[in-house]
Amino acid sequence: MKTKSNMTDKEKKIKFPATKGVVDNAVRRALNLFDKWNDVTGFVPKHTGYYYELQGVIEDAVHCGVQEITGDYKKLDGE
């Protein structure tokens, strides 16, 4: 079993467990990065169905990463 004492330096940087606050911050950061990119490219108009669908995909991607890191797999809304 992994404990802080037998983790690699890379693993120690990961915040275990992935608390709601940590996950919410990761989702917000990813959505902010998407908005910055979308503002530059104008790829999809804001406040449209496509815009909200892309936000959902981004949120699911963050949750996939969290699940992979923690090993706590749960079905996501988009599955």
C-alpha positions in Angstrom: 0.0 0.0 0.0 1.3 3.5 -0.9 2.0 5.8 2.0 3.9 9.1 2.0 7.0 7.4 3.1 7.3 5.0 0.2 6.0 7.3 -2.6 8.2 8.7 -5.3 8.8 12.5 -5.4 6.3 12.7 -8.3 3.7 10.8 -6.4 4.2 13.0 -3.3 3.2 16.0 -5.4 -0.2 14.5 -6.0 -2.8 15.5 -3.4 -4.2 12.4 -1.9 -7.1 12.0 -1.4 -8.5 14.0 -4.2 -10.9 16.1 -2.1 -13.9 17.9 -3.6 -12.0 21.2 -3.4 -8.9 19.8 -5.2 -11.1 18.4 -8.0 -13.2 21.6 -8.2 -10.0 23.6 -8.6 -8.8 21.3 -11.3 -12.1 21.6 -13.2 -12.1 25.3 -12.9 -8.6 25.6 -14.1 -9.3 23.4 -17.2 -12.4 25.4 -18.0 -10.5 28.7 -17.7 -7.9 27.3 -20.1 -10.6 26.3 -22.5 -12.2 29.8 -22.3 -8.8 31.5 -22.9 -8.2 29.3 -26.0 -11.8 29.7 -27.2 -11.6 33.5 -26.8 -8.6 33.6 -29.1 -9.8 31.1 -31.7 -13.5 31.9 -31.6 -14.0 28.1 -32.2 -17.5 27.9 -30.6 -19.8 30.8 -29.6 -20.2 31.1 -25.8 -23.5 30.1 -24.2 -24.5 27.7 -27.0 -25.3 24.0 -26.8 -21.9 23.2 -28.3 -20.1 25.4 -25.8 -21.8 23.6 -22.9 -21.2 20.2 -24.4 -17.4 21.0 -24.7 -17.4 22.1 -21.1 -18.9 18.8 -20.1 -16.2 16.9 -22.0 -13.5 18.9 -20.3 -15.0 18.3 -16.9 -15.2 14.5 -17.6 -11.6 14.5 -18.8 -10.5 16.1 -15.5 -12.5 13.5 -13.5 -10.9 10.7 -15.6 -7.5 12.0 -14.6 -8.5 12.2 -11.0 -9.9 8.6 -11.1 -6.7 7.3 -12.8 -4.5 8.9 -10.1 -6.6 7.8 -7.1 -7.7 4.4 -8.5 -11.3 5.4 -7.5 -13.2 4.6 -10.7 -16.8 5.7 -11.0 -19.1 6.0 -14.0 -19.1 9.6 -15.3 -22.2 11.5 -16.5 -20.9 11.4 -20.1 -20.5 7.6 -20.1 
